[in-house]
Amino acid sequence: MRQPTRLRSDGKLAVALATLAALAATTASATPVTYRIDPDHTYPSFEADHMGGLSVWRGKFNSSRGTVILDRAKQTGSVDVSVDMASADFGQDKLNAYAQGPELFDTRQWPKAHYTGRLAGFRNGAPTRVDGTLTLHGMSHPLTLDIRSFKCMPHPLFKREVCGADALATFQRDAYGMPGGKDYGFDMGVTLRIQVEAIQVP
């Protein structure tokens, strides 16, 4: 028995609409998405040696800003972050003041640190590292961040996507012109531990 013309037409229309919806979803997912770093949930922290293994200094930077761009379809993306060096917080006022001076951050001359890089090593749709460059104390060197965790989800308050990551890197601070304490046997190695959340730009 032949199908009524209207039913056949409705069926074709439904298929066409479903196809258009799928194409639209594919196009949307292929578009790079920009996220702005949430300064209230982003705290780059650091660990540095004191007196050649006597203890470990730990602190964090209370002010940072930047953007992350993520293209899931192409498995690419970028990171651009600036850190206010005067916001360094060791939890000790005298040490905070010393760190702003010429032997370490010299924040009068170099108030910002800047990191730019490319998201890389995608696994199951998530990046596992950032291949980038750190500019600190007026000097720039390559620095790779190892991404230990990466997750995106709808933000319950802003109703936009939020992505979060935990990243790790190490560098030698004397390579950036900050050898303070080296003559006393301080190890120049610094470990960065970066907790970051970024919210999708409308």
C-alpha positions as a LaTeX table, in Angstrom:
\begin{tabular}{lrrr}
\hline
Residue & $x$ (\AA) & $y$ (\AA) & $z$ (\AA) \\
\hline
Met1 & 0.00 & 0.00 & 0.00 \\
Arg2 & 1.41 & 3.40 & $-0.97$ \\
Gln3 & 2.26 & 5.87 & 1.79 \\
Pro4 & 0.31 & 9.09 & 1.66 \\
Thr5 & 2.31 & 11.88 & 0.04 \\
Arg6 & 2.13 & 13.98 & 3.21 \\
Leu7 & 3.69 & 11.26 & 5.36 \\
Arg8 & 6.50 & 10.75 & 2.89 \\
Ser9 & 7.08 & 14.51 & 2.79 \\
Asp10 & 7.02 & 14.77 & 6.59 \\
Gly11 & 9.52 & 11.95 & 6.81 \\
Lys12 & 11.87 & 13.66 & 4.35 \\
Leu13 & 11.50 & 16.93 & 6.25 \\
Ala14 & 12.37 & 15.23 & 9.54 \\
Val15 & 15.49 & 13.67 & 7.99 \\
Ala16 & 16.50 & 17.01 & 6.50 \\
Leu17 & 16.07 & 18.80 & 9.82 \\
Ala18 & 18.02 & 16.12 & 11.67 \\
Thr19 & 20.83 & 16.40 & 9.11 \\
Leu20 & 20.95 & 20.19 & 9.45 \\
Ala21 & 20.99 & 19.91 & 13.25 \\
Ala22 & 23.88 & 17.44 & 13.10 \\
Leu23 & 25.80 & 19.70 & 10.72 \\
Ala24 & 25.17 & 22.69 & 12.98 \\
Ala25 & 26.39 & 20.77 & 16.04 \\
Thr26 & 29.51 & 19.66 & 14.17 \\
Thr27 & 30.22 & 23.20 & 13.04 \\
Ala28 & 29.71 & 24.55 & 16.57 \\
Ser29 & 31.99 & 21.96 & 18.13 \\
Ala30 & 34.66 & 22.70 & 15.52 \\
Thr31 & 34.72 & 26.39 & 16.44 \\
Pro32 & 37.54 & 27.48 & 18.76 \\
Val33 & 36.17 & 28.52 & 22.14 \\
Thr34 & 37.73 & 31.31 & 24.22 \\
Tyr35 & 37.82 & 31.11 & 28.02 \\
Arg36 & 38.79 & 33.91 & 30.38 \\
Ile37 & 40.79 & 32.93 & 33.44 \\
Asp38 & 38.81 & 33.28 & 36.67 \\
Pro39 & 41.13 & 35.23 & 39.02 \\
Asp40 & 39.16 & 34.10 & 42.07 \\
His41 & 39.91 & 30.44 & 41.35 \\
Thr42 & 43.39 & 30.65 & 39.86 \\
Tyr43 & 46.48 & 30.60 & 42.06 \\
Pro44 & 49.88 & 29.83 & 40.55 \\
Ser45 & 52.03 & 28.56 & 43.41 \\
Phe46 & 55.74 & 27.87 & 43.70 \\
Glu47 & 58.27 & 25.93 & 45.75 \\
Ala48 & 61.93 & 26.92 & 46.15 \\
Asp49 & 64.86 & 25.67 & 48.19 \\
His50 & 66.18 & 27.42 & 51.30 \\
Met51 & 69.80 & 26.94 & 52.34 \\
Gly52 & 70.57 & 23.91 & 50.19 \\
Gly53 & 67.91 & 21.58 & 51.53 \\
Leu54 & 67.37 & 23.07 & 54.98 \\
Ser55 & 63.71 & 23.75 & 54.14 \\
Val56 & 61.38 & 24.58 & 51.25 \\
Trp57 & 59.89 & 28.01 & 50.68 \\
Arg58 & 56.34 & 27.90 & 49.38 \\
Gly59 & 54.13 & 30.70 & 48.15 \\
Lys60 & 51.56 & 31.73 & 45.58 \\
Phe61 & 50.64 & 34.63 & 43.34 \\
Asn62 & 47.34 & 36.23 & 44.28 \\
Ser63 & 46.77 & 38.10 & 41.01 \\
Ser64 & 46.82 & 36.66 & 37.50 \\
Arg65 & 44.80 & 37.07 & 34.31 \\
Gly66 & 44.66 & 35.70 & 30.80 \\
Thr67 & 42.83 & 33.61 & 28.24 \\
Val68 & 42.69 & 30.03 & 27.01 \\
Ile69 & 41.51 & 29.09 & 23.51 \\
Leu70 & 40.43 & 25.50 & 22.88 \\
Asp71 & 39.51 & 23.84 & 19.59 \\
Arg72 & 38.33 & 20.34 & 20.46 \\
Ala73 & 37.77 & 19.24 & 16.85 \\
Lys74 & 41.31 & 20.10 & 15.76 \\
Gln75 & 42.80 & 19.21 & 19.17 \\
Thr76 & 44.65 & 22.50 & 19.37 \\
Gly77 & 44.58 & 25.55 & 21.58 \\
Ser78 & 46.59 & 28.30 & 23.19 \\
Val79 & 47.30 & 29.84 & 26.57 \\
Asp80 & 48.19 & 33.47 & 27.34 \\
Val81 & 48.64 & 34.39 & 31.00 \\
Ser82 & 50.09 & 37.37 & 32.89 \\
Val83 & 51.01 & 37.27 & 36.57 \\
Asp84 & 51.39 & 40.27 & 38.87 \\
Met85 & 54.74 & 39.60 & 40.53 \\
Ala86 & 54.01 & 42.04 & 43.36 \\
Ser87 & 51.17 & 39.73 & 44.43 \\
Ala88 & 53.64 & 37.02 & 45.53 \\
Asp89 & 52.62 & 35.76 & 48.96 \\
Phe90 & 54.93 & 33.60 & 51.06 \\
Gly91 & 52.71 & 33.96 & 54.12 \\
Gln92 & 55.39 & 36.06 & 55.78 \\
Asp93 & 55.49 & 39.87 & 55.43 \\
Lys94 & 59.27 & 40.34 & 55.63 \\
Leu95 & 59.88 & 37.63 & 53.06 \\
Asn96 & 57.23 & 39.14 & 50.79 \\
Ala97 & 58.98 & 42.52 & 50.95 \\
Tyr98 & 62.41 & 40.95 & 50.31 \\
Ala99 & 61.12 & 39.05 & 47.28 \\
Gln100 & 60.06 & 42.33 & 45.62 \\
Gly101 & 63.65 & 43.60 & 45.79 \\
Pro102 & 66.53 & 43.43 & 43.30 \\
Glu103 & 67.86 & 40.03 & 44.45 \\
Leu104 & 64.70 & 38.23 & 43.40 \\
Phe105 & 61.69 & 39.57 & 41.48 \\
Asp106 & 62.74 & 43.24 & 41.24 \\
Thr107 & 59.12 & 44.18 & 40.68 \\
Arg108 & 59.82 & 47.89 & 40.11 \\
Gln109 & 61.60 & 47.01 & 36.91 \\
Trp110 & 59.78 & 43.78 & 36.02 \\
Pro111 & 56.22 & 43.95 & 37.42 \\
Lys112 & 54.77 & 41.15 & 35.30 \\
Ala113 & 55.56 & 37.59 & 34.31 \\
His114 & 54.09 & 36.38 & 31.03 \\
Tyr115 & 53.48 & 32.86 & 29.77 \\
Thr116 & 52.28 & 31.92 & 26.29 \\
Gly117 & 52.00 & 28.43 & 24.85 \\
Arg118 & 50.18 & 25.88 & 22.74 \\
Leu119 & 47.98 & 23.11 & 24.13 \\
Ala120 & 49.40 & 19.76 & 23.04 \\
Gly121 & 49.48 & 16.02 & 23.65 \\
Phe122 & 45.71 & 15.59 & 23.50 \\
Arg123 & 44.39 & 12.37 & 24.97 \\
Asn124 & 40.66 & 11.52 & 25.11 \\
Gly125 & 39.90 & 15.06 & 23.97 \\
Ala126 & 41.96 & 16.79 & 26.69 \\
Pro127 & 45.45 & 18.35 & 26.48 \\
Thr128 & 48.22 & 16.80 & 28.56 \\
Arg129 & 50.77 & 19.58 & 28.28 \\
Val130 & 51.44 & 23.17 & 27.22 \\
Asp131 & 54.51 & 23.86 & 25.09 \\
Gly132 & 55.32 & 27.48 & 25.77 \\
Thr133 & 57.62 & 30.30 & 26.77 \\
Leu134 & 57.95 & 31.96 & 30.17 \\
Thr135 & 59.07 & 35.58 & 30.29 \\
Leu136 & 60.22 & 36.41 & 33.81 \\
His137 & 62.50 & 39.11 & 35.16 \\
Gly138 & 62.98 & 40.41 & 31.61 \\
Met139 & 64.20 & 37.07 & 30.22 \\
Ser140 & 62.39 & 34.47 & 28.09 \\
His141 & 62.99 & 30.71 & 27.97 \\
Pro142 & 60.98 & 27.69 & 26.76 \\
Leu143 & 58.91 & 26.07 & 29.49 \\
Thr144 & 56.61 & 23.05 & 29.18 \\
Leu145 & 53.71 & 22.66 & 31.61 \\
Asp146 & 52.66 & 19.10 & 32.42 \\
Ile147 & 48.84 & 19.06 & 32.74 \\
Arg148 & 47.98 & 16.60 & 35.51 \\
Ser149 & 44.19 & 17.02 & 35.23 \\
Phe150 & 41.84 & 18.79 & 32.82 \\
Lys151 & 38.05 & 19.02 & 32.96 \\
Cys152 & 35.29 & 21.10 & 31.37 \\
Met153 & 31.69 & 21.31 & 32.59 \\
Pro154 & 28.69 & 23.68 & 32.66 \\
His155 & 29.17 & 26.33 & 35.34 \\
Pro156 & 26.21 & 26.10 & 37.75 \\
Leu157 & 26.05 & 29.89 & 38.28 \\
Phe158 & 27.17 & 31.48 & 35.02 \\
Lys159 & 25.42 & 28.91 & 32.79 \\
Arg160 & 28.49 & 28.80 & 30.58 \\
Glu161 & 31.20 & 26.23 & 30.24 \\
Val162 & 34.07 & 26.33 & 32.71 \\
Cys163 & 37.33 & 24.44 & 32.32 \\
Gly164 & 39.82 & 23.69 & 35.05 \\
Ala165 & 43.32 & 22.26 & 35.09 \\
Asp166 & 46.18 & 21.43 & 37.40 \\
Ala167 & 49.63 & 21.88 & 35.85 \\
Leu168 & 53.25 & 21.44 & 36.91 \\
Ala169 & 56.63 & 22.72 & 35.67 \\
Thr170 & 60.16 & 23.25 & 36.94 \\
Phe171 & 62.84 & 25.77 & 35.97 \\
Gln172 & 66.14 & 27.20 & 37.18 \\
Arg173 & 65.65 & 30.72 & 38.52 \\
Asp174 & 69.24 & 31.81 & 37.92 \\
Ala175 & 68.55 & 31.30 & 34.18 \\
Tyr176 & 66.13 & 34.20 & 34.60 \\
Gly177 & 68.67 & 36.43 & 36.32 \\
Met178 & 67.55 & 35.68 & 39.88 \\
Pro179 & 70.52 & 33.98 & 41.57 \\
Gly180 & 69.80 & 35.27 & 45.08 \\
Gly181 & 71.21 & 32.83 & 47.67 \\
Lys182 & 73.24 & 30.84 & 45.15 \\
Asp183 & 76.50 & 31.72 & 46.93 \\
Tyr184 & 75.00 & 30.24 & 50.13 \\
Gly185 & 74.23 & 26.93 & 48.47 \\
Phe186 & 70.61 & 27.51 & 47.58 \\
Asp187 & 69.33 & 25.13 & 44.90 \\
Met188 & 68.18 & 27.26 & 41.96 \\
Gly189 & 65.37 & 24.88 & 41.01 \\
Val190 & 61.80 & 26.21 & 41.29 \\
Thr191 & 58.64 & 24.11 & 40.99 \\
Leu192 & 55.48 & 25.73 & 39.69 \\
Arg193 & 52.12 & 24.23 & 40.59 \\
Ile194 & 49.33 & 25.97 & 38.75 \\
Gln195 & 45.68 & 25.66 & 39.73 \\
Val196 & 43.54 & 27.37 & 37.07 \\
Glu197 & 39.87 & 27.76 & 36.17 \\
Ala198 & 38.64 & 29.60 & 33.08 \\
Ile199 & 35.08 & 30.52 & 32.08 \\
Gln200 & 33.79 & 30.59 & 28.51 \\
Val201 & 33.51 & 34.10 & 27.06 \\
Pro202 & 29.90 & 34.84 & 26.01 \\
\hline
\end{tabular}
